[in-house]
Amino acid sequence: MKVERINDEIIVRIKADKDPEWIQSLLNYLKYEELTSKSIATEKDFEELIESVKKERSKMRQSKTE
C-alpha cells in the first residue's frame, strides 16, 4: 500500500489482488467520514433517520409486491 499527499488530496494505492468487496467497504466508510466530518447531528438524530428510512423502504417493498 502506498499513500501520497498531493495538494489537498490523499491518494492511496492498493494492490489489485485485494478483495473488491473489502475495498468497497473501506471506500464506503471513508465516504461516510468525509460526509459527516462537519455534522452537528447527534446519535439520536441518526437513529431517528435510520428508523424513518427503514419504514419507508418497507412501504416501498410492500407496494411493489401488491
CHARMM internal coordinates of N, CA and C (Angstrom, degrees):
IC EDIT
DIST 1 N 1 CA 1.4315
DIST 1 CA 1 C 1.5257
ANGL 1 N 1 CA 1 C 108.15
DIST 1 C 2 N 1.3250
ANGL 1 CA 1 C 2 N 114.49
DIHE 1 N 1 CA 1 C 2 N 140.31
DIST 2 N 2 CA 1.4511
ANGL 1 C 2 N 2 CA 119.90
DIHE 1 CA 1 C 2 N 2 CA 179.94
DIST 2 CA 2 C 1.5273
ANGL 2 N 2 CA 2 C 108.46
DIHE 1 C 2 N 2 CA 2 C -130.48
DIST 2 C 3 N 1.3300
ANGL 2 CA 2 C 3 N 116.65
DIHE 2 N 2 CA 2 C 3 N 134.36
DIST 3 N 3 CA 1.4576
ANGL 2 C 3 N 3 CA 122.34
DIHE 2 CA 2 C 3 N 3 CA 179.82
DIST 3 CA 3 C 1.5177
ANGL 3 N 3 CA 3 C 108.90
DIHE 2 C 3 N 3 CA 3 C -119.90
DIST 3 C 4 N 1.3309
ANGL 3 CA 3 C 4 N 115.70
DIHE 3 N 3 CA 3 C 4 N 129.53
DIST 4 N 4 CA 1.4702
ANGL 3 C 4 N 4 CA 121.14
DIHE 3 CA 3 C 4 N 4 CA 179.56
DIST 4 CA 4 C 1.5252
ANGL 4 N 4 CA 4 C 109.16
DIHE 3 C 4 N 4 CA 4 C -128.87
DIST 4 C 5 N 1.3068
ANGL 4 CA 4 C 5 N 116.10
DIHE 4 N 4 CA 4 C 5 N 146.95
DIST 5 N 5 CA 1.4605
ANGL 4 C 5 N 5 CA 120.87
DIHE 4 CA 4 C 5 N 5 CA 172.79
DIST 5 CA 5 C 1.5256
ANGL 5 N 5 CA 5 C 106.81
DIHE 4 C 5 N 5 CA 5 C -111.93
DIST 5 C 6 N 1.3264
ANGL 5 CA 5 C 6 N 115.42
DIHE 5 N 5 CA 5 C 6 N 120.45
DIST 6 N 6 CA 1.4567
ANGL 5 C 6 N 6 CA 121.38
DIHE 5 CA 5 C 6 N 6 CA 178.65
DIST 6 CA 6 C 1.5165
ANGL 6 N 6 CA 6 C 107.45
DIHE 5 C 6 N 6 CA 6 C -127.37
DIST 6 C 7 N 1.3334
ANGL 6 CA 6 C 7 N 115.99
DIHE 6 N 6 CA 6 C 7 N 116.20
DIST 7 N 7 CA 1.4655
ANGL 6 C 7 N 7 CA 122.61
DIHE 6 CA 6 C 7 N 7 CA -176.37
DIST 7 CA 7 C 1.5205
ANGL 7 N 7 CA 7 C 109.81
DIHE 6 C 7 N 7 CA 7 C 53.84
DIST 7 C 8 N 1.3159
ANGL 7 CA 7 C 8 N 117.94
DIHE 7 N 7 CA 7 C 8 N -117.70
DIST 8 N 8 CA 1.4606
ANGL 7 C 8 N 8 CA 120.66
DIHE 7 CA 7 C 8 N 8 CA -177.98
DIST 8 CA 8 C 1.5275
ANGL 8 N 8 CA 8 C 112.56
DIHE 7 C 8 N 8 CA 8 C -104.99
DIST 8 C 9 N 1.3288
ANGL 8 CA 8 C 9 N 116.78
DIHE 8 N 8 CA 8 C 9 N 23.96
DIST 9 N 9 CA 1.4592
ANGL 8 C 9 N 9 CA 121.45
DIHE 8 CA 8 C 9 N 9 CA -179.79
DIST 9 CA 9 C 1.5198
ANGL 9 N 9 CA 9 C 111.35
DIHE 8 C 9 N 9 CA 9 C -126.76
DIST 9 C 10 N 1.3109
ANGL 9 CA 9 C 10 N 114.86
DIHE 9 N 9 CA 9 C 10 N 154.70
DIST 10 N 10 CA 1.4644
ANGL 9 C 10 N 10 CA 121.83
DIHE 9 CA 9 C 10 N 10 CA 172.43
DIST 10 CA 10 C 1.5178
ANGL 10 N 10 CA 10 C 106.85
DIHE 9 C 10 N 10 CA 10 C -114.53
DIST 10 C 11 N 1.3126
ANGL 10 CA 10 C 11 N 116.86
DIHE 10 N 10 CA 10 C 11 N 127.14
DIST 11 N 11 CA 1.4659
ANGL 10 C 11 N 11 CA 122.16
DIHE 10 CA 10 C 11 N 11 CA -179.91
DIST 11 CA 11 C 1.5200
ANGL 11 N 11 CA 11 C 108.46
DIHE 10 C 11 N 11 CA 11 C -109.91
DIST 11 C 12 N 1.3260
ANGL 11 CA 11 C 12 N 115.20
DIHE 11 N 11 CA 11 C 12 N 126.80
DIST 12 N 12 CA 1.4624
ANGL 11 C 12 N 12 CA 121.52
DIHE 11 CA 11 C 12 N 12 CA 179.65
DIST 12 CA 12 C 1.5149
ANGL 12 N 12 CA 12 C 108.17
DIHE 11 C 12 N 12 CA 12 C -114.81
DIST 12 C 13 N 1.3141
ANGL 12 CA 12 C 13 N 116.77
DIHE 12 N 12 CA 12 C 13 N 126.73
DIST 13 N 13 CA 1.4603
ANGL 12 C 13 N 13 CA 121.89
DIHE 12 CA 12 C 13 N 13 CA 177.64
DIST 13 CA 13 C 1.5303
ANGL 13 N 13 CA 13 C 108.08
DIHE 12 C 13 N 13 CA 13 C -109.67
DIST 13 C 14 N 1.3285
ANGL 13 CA 13 C 14 N 114.47
DIHE 13 N 13 CA 13 C 14 N 127.74
DIST 14 N 14 CA 1.4639
ANGL 13 C 14 N 14 CA 121.02
DIHE 13 CA 13 C 14 N 14 CA -178.42
DIST 14 CA 14 C 1.5210
ANGL 14 N 14 CA 14 C 107.89
DIHE 13 C 14 N 14 CA 14 C -124.24
DIST 14 C 15 N 1.3196
ANGL 14 CA 14 C 15 N 116.87
DIHE 14 N 14 CA 14 C 15 N 137.98
DIST 15 N 15 CA 1.4663
ANGL 14 C 15 N 15 CA 120.48
DIHE 14 CA 14 C 15 N 15 CA 179.84
DIST 15 CA 15 C 1.5248
ANGL 15 N 15 CA 15 C 110.20
DIHE 14 C 15 N 15 CA 15 C -57.86
DIST 15 C 16 N 1.3098
ANGL 15 CA 15 C 16 N 115.51
DIHE 15 N 15 CA 15 C 16 N 144.73
DIST 16 N 16 CA 1.4654
ANGL 15 C 16 N 16 CA 122.27
DIHE 15 CA 15 C 16 N 16 CA -175.65
DIST 16 CA 16 C 1.5260
ANGL 16 N 16 CA 16 C 113.48
DIHE 15 C 16 N 16 CA 16 C -68.85
DIST 16 C 17 N 1.3033
ANGL 16 CA 16 C 17 N 118.62
DIHE 16 N 16 CA 16 C 17 N -10.66
DIST 17 N 17 CA 1.4641
ANGL 16 C 17 N 17 CA 119.62
DIHE 16 CA 16 C 17 N 17 CA -178.14
DIST 17 CA 17 C 1.5311
ANGL 17 N 17 CA 17 C 112.99
DIHE 16 C 17 N 17 CA 17 C -82.95
DIST 17 C 18 N 1.3207
ANGL 17 CA 17 C 18 N 117.77
DIHE 17 N 17 CA 17 C 18 N 4.16
DIST 18 N 18 CA 1.4670
ANGL 17 C 18 N 18 CA 120.64
DIHE 17 CA 17 C 18 N 18 CA 178.73
DIST 18 CA 18 C 1.5227
ANGL 18 N 18 CA 18 C 110.14
DIHE 17 C 18 N 18 CA 18 C -79.57
DIST 18 C 19 N 1.3229
ANGL 18 CA 18 C 19 N 115.79
DIHE 18 N 18 CA 18 C 19 N 153.99
DIST 19 N 19 CA 1.4563
ANGL 18 C 19 N 19 CA 123.06
DIHE 18 CA 18 C 19 N 19 CA 179.96
DIST 19 CA 19 C 1.5380
ANGL 19 N 19 CA 19 C 109.79
DIHE 18 C 19 N 19 CA 19 C -64.06
DIST 19 C 20 N 1.3292
ANGL 19 CA 19 C 20 N 118.09
DIHE 19 N 19 CA 19 C 20 N 121.33
DIST 20 N 20 CA 1.4666
ANGL 19 C 20 N 20 CA 121.01
DIHE 19 CA 19 C 20 N 20 CA -178.47
DIST 20 CA 20 C 1.5341
ANGL 20 N 20 CA 20 C 113.27
DIHE 19 C 20 N 20 CA 20 C -59.42
DIST 20 C 21 N 1.3199
ANGL 20 CA 20 C 21 N 117.00
DIHE 20 N 20 CA 20 C 21 N -33.63
DIST 21 N 21 CA 1.4661
ANGL 20 C 21 N 21 CA 119.62
DIHE 20 CA 20 C 21 N 21 CA 178.35
DIST 21 CA 21 C 1.5184
ANGL 21 N 21 CA 21 C 111.00
DIHE 20 C 21 N 21 CA 21 C -65.79
DIST 21 C 22 N 1.3218
ANGL 21 CA 21 C 22 N 117.71
DIHE 21 N 21 CA 21 C 22 N -39.82
DIST 22 N 22 CA 1.4643
ANGL 21 C 22 N 22 CA 121.92
DIHE 21 CA 21 C 22 N 22 CA 177.45
DIST 22 CA 22 C 1.5277
ANGL 22 N 22 CA 22 C 109.75
DIHE 21 C 22 N 22 CA 22 C -63.92
DIST 22 C 23 N 1.3250
ANGL 22 CA 22 C 23 N 116.64
DIHE 22 N 22 CA 22 C 23 N -43.63
DIST 23 N 23 CA 1.4671
ANGL 22 C 23 N 23 CA 120.70
DIHE 22 CA 22 C 23 N 23 CA 179.67
DIST 23 CA 23 C 1.5239
ANGL 23 N 23 CA 23 C 109.69
DIHE 22 C 23 N 23 CA 23 C -63.22
DIST 23 C 24 N 1.3449
ANGL 23 CA 23 C 24 N 117.92
DIHE 23 N 23 CA 23 C 24 N -43.32
DIST 24 N 24 CA 1.4605
ANGL 23 C 24 N 24 CA 120.58
DIHE 23 CA 23 C 24 N 24 CA 179.38
DIST 24 CA 24 C 1.5152
ANGL 24 N 24 CA 24 C 111.03
DIHE 23 C 24 N 24 CA 24 C -63.23
DIST 24 C 25 N 1.3206
ANGL 24 CA 24 C 25 N 116.67
DIHE 24 N 24 CA 24 C 25 N -40.26
DIST 25 N 25 CA 1.4612
ANGL 24 C 25 N 25 CA 120.88
DIHE 24 CA 24 C 25 N 25 CA 177.57
DIST 25 CA 25 C 1.5261
ANGL 25 N 25 CA 25 C 110.58
DIHE 24 C 25 N 25 CA 25 C -61.20
DIST 25 C 26 N 1.3018
ANGL 25 CA 25 C 26 N 116.38
DIHE 25 N 25 CA 25 C 26 N -43.72
DIST 26 N 26 CA 1.4631
ANGL 25 C 26 N 26 CA 121.34
DIHE 25 CA 25 C 26 N 26 CA 177.79
DIST 26 CA 26 C 1.5244
ANGL 26 N 26 CA 26 C 111.05
DIHE 25 C 26 N 26 CA 26 C -62.95
DIST 26 C 27 N 1.3269
ANGL 26 CA 26 C 27 N 117.22
DIHE 26 N 26 CA 26 C 27 N -43.81
DIST 27 N 27 CA 1.4605
ANGL 26 C 27 N 27 CA 121.48
DIHE 26 CA 26 C 27 N 27 CA 178.91
DIST 27 CA 27 C 1.5261
ANGL 27 N 27 CA 27 C 111.26
DIHE 26 C 27 N 27 CA 27 C -63.90
DIST 27 C 28 N 1.3282
ANGL 27 CA 27 C 28 N 117.03
DIHE 27 N 27 CA 27 C 28 N -38.84
DIST 28 N 28 CA 1.4615
ANGL 27 C 28 N 28 CA 120.72
DIHE 27 CA 27 C 28 N 28 CA 176.95
DIST 28 CA 28 C 1.5182
ANGL 28 N 28 CA 28 C 110.80
DIHE 27 C 28 N 28 CA 28 C -61.88
DIST 28 C 29 N 1.3177
ANGL 28 CA 28 C 29 N 116.46
DIHE 28 N 28 CA 28 C 29 N -43.08
DIST 29 N 29 CA 1.4670
ANGL 28 C 29 N 29 CA 120.51
DIHE 28 CA 28 C 29 N 29 CA 178.54
DIST 29 CA 29 C 1.5306
ANGL 29 N 29 CA 29 C 110.54
DIHE 28 C 29 N 29 CA 29 C -62.79
DIST 29 C 30 N 1.3257
ANGL 29 CA 29 C 30 N 117.13
DIHE 29 N 29 CA 29 C 30 N -44.43
DIST 30 N 30 CA 1.4658
ANGL 29 C 30 N 30 CA 120.51
DIHE 29 CA 29 C 30 N 30 CA -179.87
DIST 30 CA 30 C 1.5294
ANGL 30 N 30 CA 30 C 110.72
DIHE 29 C 30 N 30 CA 30 C -63.66
DIST 30 C 31 N 1.3209
ANGL 30 CA 30 C 31 N 117.38
DIHE 30 N 30 CA 30 C 31 N -39.25
DIST 31 N 31 CA 1.4644
ANGL 30 C 31 N 31 CA 121.35
DIHE 30 CA 30 C 31 N 31 CA 177.18
DIST 31 CA 31 C 1.5255
ANGL 31 N 31 CA 31 C 109.81
DIHE 30 C 31 N 31 CA 31 C -63.35
DIST 31 C 32 N 1.3273
ANGL 31 CA 31 C 32 N 116.59
DIHE 31 N 31 CA 31 C 32 N -43.10
DIST 32 N 32 CA 1.4646
ANGL 31 C 32 N 32 CA 121.40
DIHE 31 CA 31 C 32 N 32 CA 177.10
DIST 32 CA 32 C 1.5271
ANGL 32 N 32 CA 32 C 110.33
DIHE 31 C 32 N 32 CA 32 C -58.18
DIST 32 C 33 N 1.3181
ANGL 32 CA 32 C 33 N 116.51
DIHE 32 N 32 CA 32 C 33 N -46.89
DIST 33 N 33 CA 1.4681
ANGL 32 C 33 N 33 CA 120.80
DIHE 32 CA 32 C 33 N 33 CA 179.23
DIST 33 CA 33 C 1.5255
ANGL 33 N 33 CA 33 C 111.11
DIHE 32 C 33 N 33 CA 33 C -60.70
DIST 33 C 34 N 1.3161
ANGL 33 CA 33 C 34 N 116.14
DIHE 33 N 33 CA 33 C 34 N -41.45
DIST 34 N 34 CA 1.4602
ANGL 33 C 34 N 34 CA 120.94
DIHE 33 CA 33 C 34 N 34 CA 179.79
DIST 34 CA 34 C 1.5353
ANGL 34 N 34 CA 34 C 110.64
DIHE 33 C 34 N 34 CA 34 C -63.98
DIST 34 C 35 N 1.3206
ANGL 34 CA 34 C 35 N 116.53
DIHE 34 N 34 CA 34 C 35 N -44.30
DIST 35 N 35 CA 1.4588
ANGL 34 C 35 N 35 CA 120.89
DIHE 34 CA 34 C 35 N 35 CA -177.21
DIST 35 CA 35 C 1.5233
ANGL 35 N 35 CA 35 C 113.49
DIHE 34 C 35 N 35 CA 35 C -71.24
DIST 35 C 36 N 1.3236
ANGL 35 CA 35 C 36 N 117.28
DIHE 35 N 35 CA 35 C 36 N -30.50
DIST 36 N 36 CA 1.4657
ANGL 35 C 36 N 36 CA 120.27
DIHE 35 CA 35 C 36 N 36 CA -175.18
DIST 36 CA 36 C 1.5214
ANGL 36 N 36 CA 36 C 113.53
DIHE 35 C 36 N 36 CA 36 C -102.91
DIST 36 C 37 N 1.3043
ANGL 36 CA 36 C 37 N 117.53
DIHE 36 N 36 CA 36 C 37 N 3.17
DIST 37 N 37 CA 1.4688
ANGL 36 C 37 N 37 CA 120.17
DIHE 36 CA 36 C 37 N 37 CA -174.12
DIST 37 CA 37 C 1.5277
ANGL 37 N 37 CA 37 C 113.47
DIHE 36 C 37 N 37 CA 37 C -59.90
DIST 37 C 38 N 1.3241
ANGL 37 CA 37 C 38 N 117.56
DIHE 37 N 37 CA 37 C 38 N -30.37
DIST 38 N 38 CA 1.4659
ANGL 37 C 38 N 38 CA 120.38
DIHE 37 CA 37 C 38 N 38 CA -178.61
DIST 38 CA 38 C 1.5224
ANGL 38 N 38 CA 38 C 112.02
DIHE 37 C 38 N 38 CA 38 C -112.76
DIST 38 C 39 N 1.3148
ANGL 38 CA 38 C 39 N 116.12
DIHE 38 N 38 CA 38 C 39 N 15.73
DIST 39 N 39 CA 1.4553
ANGL 38 C 39 N 39 CA 121.31
DIHE 38 CA 38 C 39 N 39 CA -177.61
DIST 39 CA 39 C 1.5239
ANGL 39 N 39 CA 39 C 111.16
DIHE 38 C 39 N 39 CA 39 C -72.52
DIST 39 C 40 N 1.3220
ANGL 39 CA 39 C 40 N 115.59
DIHE 39 N 39 CA 39 C 40 N 142.81
DIST 40 N 40 CA 1.4653
ANGL 39 C 40 N 40 CA 119.99
DIHE 39 CA 39 C 40 N 40 CA 174.91
DIST 40 CA 40 C 1.5308
ANGL 40 N 40 CA 40 C 110.26
DIHE 39 C 40 N 40 CA 40 C -107.76
DIST 40 C 41 N 1.3283
ANGL 40 CA 40 C 41 N 115.54
DIHE 40 N 40 CA 40 C 41 N 8.39
DIST 41 N 41 CA 1.4657
ANGL 40 C 41 N 41 CA 120.81
DIHE 40 CA 40 C 41 N 41 CA 179.14
DIST 41 CA 41 C 1.5237
ANGL 41 N 41 CA 41 C 110.17
DIHE 40 C 41 N 41 CA 41 C -66.98
DIST 41 C 42 N 1.3086
ANGL 41 CA 41 C 42 N 114.75
DIHE 41 N 41 CA 41 C 42 N 147.04
DIST 42 N 42 CA 1.4629
ANGL 41 C 42 N 42 CA 120.41
DIHE 41 CA 41 C 42 N 42 CA 178.86
DIST 42 CA 42 C 1.5261
ANGL 42 N 42 CA 42 C 109.85
DIHE 41 C 42 N 42 CA 42 C -94.39
DIST 42 C 43 N 1.3095
ANGL 42 CA 42 C 43 N 115.89
DIHE 42 N 42 CA 42 C 43 N 170.50
DIST 43 N 43 CA 1.4673
ANGL 42 C 43 N 43 CA 121.42
DIHE 42 CA 42 C 43 N 43 CA 176.12
DIST 43 CA 43 C 1.5273
ANGL 43 N 43 CA 43 C 109.58
DIHE 42 C 43 N 43 CA 43 C -59.61
DIST 43 C 44 N 1.3304
ANGL 43 CA 43 C 44 N 116.42
DIHE 43 N 43 CA 43 C 44 N -39.40
DIST 44 N 44 CA 1.4669
ANGL 43 C 44 N 44 CA 120.65
DIHE 43 CA 43 C 44 N 44 CA 178.97
DIST 44 CA 44 C 1.5295
ANGL 44 N 44 CA 44 C 110.45
DIHE 43 C 44 N 44 CA 44 C -62.01
DIST 44 C 45 N 1.3322
ANGL 44 CA 44 C 45 N 117.02
DIHE 44 N 44 CA 44 C 45 N -41.16
DIST 45 N 45 CA 1.4686
ANGL 44 C 45 N 45 CA 120.90
DIHE 44 CA 44 C 45 N 45 CA 177.21
DIST 45 CA 45 C 1.5298
ANGL 45 N 45 CA 45 C 110.66
DIHE 44 C 45 N 45 CA 45 C -58.01
DIST 45 C 46 N 1.3256
ANGL 45 CA 45 C 46 N 116.70
DIHE 45 N 45 CA 45 C 46 N -45.16
DIST 46 N 46 CA 1.4622
ANGL 45 C 46 N 46 CA 121.57
DIHE 45 CA 45 C 46 N 46 CA 179.31
DIST 46 CA 46 C 1.5218
ANGL 46 N 46 CA 46 C 111.15
DIHE 45 C 46 N 46 CA 46 C -63.16
DIST 46 C 47 N 1.3249
ANGL 46 CA 46 C 47 N 116.85
DIHE 46 N 46 CA 46 C 47 N -43.14
DIST 47 N 47 CA 1.4615
ANGL 46 C 47 N 47 CA 120.54
DIHE 46 CA 46 C 47 N 47 CA -179.42
DIST 47 CA 47 C 1.5263
ANGL 47 N 47 CA 47 C 110.70
DIHE 46 C 47 N 47 CA 47 C -62.63
DIST 47 C 48 N 1.3381
ANGL 47 CA 47 C 48 N 116.70
DIHE 47 N 47 CA 47 C 48 N -41.51
DIST 48 N 48 CA 1.4588
ANGL 47 C 48 N 48 CA 120.38
DIHE 47 CA 47 C 48 N 48 CA 178.74
DIST 48 CA 48 C 1.5261
ANGL 48 N 48 CA 48 C 110.88
DIHE 47 C 48 N 48 CA 48 C -65.81
DIST 48 C 49 N 1.2988
ANGL 48 CA 48 C 49 N 117.22
DIHE 48 N 48 CA 48 C 49 N -40.73
DIST 49 N 49 CA 1.4607
ANGL 48 C 49 N 49 CA 121.10
DIHE 48 CA 48 C 49 N 49 CA 178.02
DIST 49 CA 49 C 1.5252
ANGL 49 N 49 CA 49 C 110.97
DIHE 48 C 49 N 49 CA 49 C -62.85
DIST 49 C 50 N 1.3127
ANGL 49 CA 49 C 50 N 116.37
DIHE 49 N 49 CA 49 C 50 N -44.14
DIST 50 N 50 CA 1.4653
ANGL 49 C 50 N 50 CA 121.32
DIHE 49 CA 49 C 50 N 50 CA 180.00
DIST 50 CA 50 C 1.5280
ANGL 50 N 50 CA 50 C 110.31
DIHE 49 C 50 N 50 CA 50 C -60.96
DIST 50 C 51 N 1.3155
ANGL 50 CA 50 C 51 N 117.09
DIHE 50 N 50 CA 50 C 51 N -44.93
DIST 51 N 51 CA 1.4650
ANGL 50 C 51 N 51 CA 120.07
DIHE 50 CA 50 C 51 N 51 CA 179.43
DIST 51 CA 51 C 1.5236
ANGL 51 N 51 CA 51 C 111.17
DIHE 50 C 51 N 51 CA 51 C -63.09
DIST 51 C 52 N 1.3136
ANGL 51 CA 51 C 52 N 116.62
DIHE 51 N 51 CA 51 C 52 N -40.38
DIST 52 N 52 CA 1.4612
ANGL 51 C 52 N 52 CA 121.21
DIHE 51 CA 51 C 52 N 52 CA 178.46
DIST 52 CA 52 C 1.5262
ANGL 52 N 52 CA 52 C 111.13
DIHE 51 C 52 N 52 CA 52 C -62.72
DIST 52 C 53 N 1.3153
ANGL 52 CA 52 C 53 N 116.61
DIHE 52 N 52 CA 52 C 53 N -44.61
DIST 53 N 53 CA 1.4625
ANGL 52 C 53 N 53 CA 121.11
DIHE 52 CA 52 C 53 N 53 CA 179.37
DIST 53 CA 53 C 1.5237
ANGL 53 N 53 CA 53 C 110.47
DIHE 52 C 53 N 53 CA 53 C -63.87
DIST 53 C 54 N 1.3240
ANGL 53 CA 53 C 54 N 117.17
DIHE 53 N 53 CA 53 C 54 N -42.90
DIST 54 N 54 CA 1.4670
ANGL 53 C 54 N 54 CA 121.02
DIHE 53 CA 53 C 54 N 54 CA 179.34
DIST 54 CA 54 C 1.5291
ANGL 54 N 54 CA 54 C 110.84
DIHE 53 C 54 N 54 CA 54 C -60.20
DIST 54 C 55 N 1.3401
ANGL 54 CA 54 C 55 N 117.02
DIHE 54 N 54 CA 54 C 55 N -42.92
DIST 55 N 55 CA 1.4637
ANGL 54 C 55 N 55 CA 120.37
DIHE 54 CA 54 C 55 N 55 CA 179.82
DIST 55 CA 55 C 1.5179
ANGL 55 N 55 CA 55 C 110.90
DIHE 54 C 55 N 55 CA 55 C -64.07
DIST 55 C 56 N 1.3136
ANGL 55 CA 55 C 56 N 117.28
DIHE 55 N 55 CA 55 C 56 N -45.60
DIST 56 N 56 CA 1.4580
ANGL 55 C 56 N 56 CA 121.03
DIHE 55 CA 55 C 56 N 56 CA -179.85
DIST 56 CA 56 C 1.5308
ANGL 56 N 56 CA 56 C 111.53
DIHE 55 C 56 N 56 CA 56 C -64.26
DIST 56 C 57 N 1.3188
ANGL 56 CA 56 C 57 N 116.00
DIHE 56 N 56 CA 56 C 57 N -40.60
DIST 57 N 57 CA 1.4665
ANGL 56 C 57 N 57 CA 120.16
DIHE 56 CA 56 C 57 N 57 CA 178.88
DIST 57 CA 57 C 1.5249
ANGL 57 N 57 CA 57 C 110.55
DIHE 56 C 57 N 57 CA 57 C -63.65
DIST 57 C 58 N 1.3276
ANGL 57 CA 57 C 58 N 115.78
DIHE 57 N 57 CA 57 C 58 N -39.26
DIST 58 N 58 CA 1.4657
ANGL 57 C 58 N 58 CA 120.58
DIHE 57 CA 57 C 58 N 58 CA 178.86
DIST 58 CA 58 C 1.5246
ANGL 58 N 58 CA 58 C 109.84
DIHE 57 C 58 N 58 CA 58 C -64.67
DIST 58 C 59 N 1.3288
ANGL 58 CA 58 C 59 N 117.13
DIHE 58 N 58 CA 58 C 59 N -42.26
DIST 59 N 59 CA 1.4723
ANGL 58 C 59 N 59 CA 120.91
DIHE 58 CA 58 C 59 N 59 CA 178.10
DIST 59 CA 59 C 1.5236
ANGL 59 N 59 CA 59 C 110.31
DIHE 58 C 59 N 59 CA 59 C -62.11
DIST 59 C 60 N 1.3233
ANGL 59 CA 59 C 60 N 117.11
DIHE 59 N 59 CA 59 C 60 N -41.38
DIST 60 N 60 CA 1.4584
ANGL 59 C 60 N 60 CA 120.97
DIHE 59 CA 59 C 60 N 60 CA -179.94
DIST 60 CA 60 C 1.5253
ANGL 60 N 60 CA 60 C 110.91
DIHE 59 C 60 N 60 CA 60 C -63.22
DIST 60 C 61 N 1.3233
ANGL 60 CA 60 C 61 N 116.77
DIHE 60 N 60 CA 60 C 61 N -42.72
DIST 61 N 61 CA 1.4588
ANGL 60 C 61 N 61 CA 120.92
DIHE 60 CA 60 C 61 N 61 CA 179.61
DIST 61 CA 61 C 1.5286
ANGL 61 N 61 CA 61 C 110.64
DIHE 60 C 61 N 61 CA 61 C -63.02
DIST 61 C 62 N 1.3343
ANGL 61 CA 61 C 62 N 115.59
DIHE 61 N 61 CA 61 C 62 N -42.91
DIST 62 N 62 CA 1.4569
ANGL 61 C 62 N 62 CA 119.65
DIHE 61 CA 61 C 62 N 62 CA -179.53
DIST 62 CA 62 C 1.5148
ANGL 62 N 62 CA 62 C 111.59
DIHE 61 C 62 N 62 CA 62 C -64.05
DIST 62 C 63 N 1.3230
ANGL 62 CA 62 C 63 N 116.97
DIHE 62 N 62 CA 62 C 63 N -40.24
DIST 63 N 63 CA 1.4641
ANGL 62 C 63 N 63 CA 119.68
DIHE 62 CA 62 C 63 N 63 CA -178.87
DIST 63 CA 63 C 1.5255
ANGL 63 N 63 CA 63 C 111.46
DIHE 62 C 63 N 63 CA 63 C -68.77
DIST 63 C 64 N 1.3259
ANGL 63 CA 63 C 64 N 117.62
DIHE 63 N 63 CA 63 C 64 N -29.62
DIST 64 N 64 CA 1.4613
ANGL 63 C 64 N 64 CA 121.16
DIHE 63 CA 63 C 64 N 64 CA 178.23
DIST 64 CA 64 C 1.5262
ANGL 64 N 64 CA 64 C 111.89
DIHE 63 C 64 N 64 CA 64 C -72.09
DIST 64 C 65 N 1.3196
ANGL 64 CA 64 C 65 N 116.94
DIHE 64 N 64 CA 64 C 65 N -30.12
DIST 65 N 65 CA 1.4722
ANGL 64 C 65 N 65 CA 120.96
DIHE 64 CA 64 C 65 N 65 CA -177.97
DIST 65 CA 65 C 1.5193
ANGL 65 N 65 CA 65 C 112.32
DIHE 64 C 65 N 65 CA 65 C -85.22
DIST 65 C 66 N 1.3057
ANGL 65 CA 65 C 66 N 117.41
DIHE 65 N 65 CA 65 C 66 N -12.13
DIST 66 N 66 CA 1.4775
ANGL 65 C 66 N 66 CA 120.57
DIHE 65 CA 65 C 66 N 66 CA -178.43
DIST 66 CA 66 C 1.4931
ANGL 66 N 66 CA 66 C 111.67
DIHE 65 C 66 N 66 CA 66 C -84.68
END
COOR INIT
IC SEED 1 N 1 CA 1 C
IC BUILD
